[in-house]
Amino acid sequence: MTDPKPIRFTFEQHPNVGYVVYAGNDHVGSVQKRDDGKWWARPNYIDPQTSWPTRQAAAEELHRING
């Protein structure tokens, strides 16, 4: 049995939401760095944002929710 391939996250800068996050080719949400130094993840426009220490950790959480 082989290990699954690691997920490749890409970040596309956006003027209103910080960065749009993709896991492979799938859109999974957006992240934005705030003045408090944390990365805030938004899986969609309805759910509240959650804070994460790094952009990568925020992207992984978005993928967990929306992936």
Phi, psi and omega in degrees: 000133180260154177289145177294150177296142176294148180281133179262118178263137173235152185233120180253117182296138182225135185294335184258331187243007182089266179226133171276133185253134175239137172252107191066240177255005185261130175289128181239357178145204179218156177228151181214133177272128182259175180298337179282359178086356180266156175265128181254125183258137177232110181289335179196186184272358182258313183289151179290158176284152175235148183264148181218150183288334181225159178296322179297316179297320178296318180296319179297322177293319177299320179293322178299319182285312189254352187284000000 
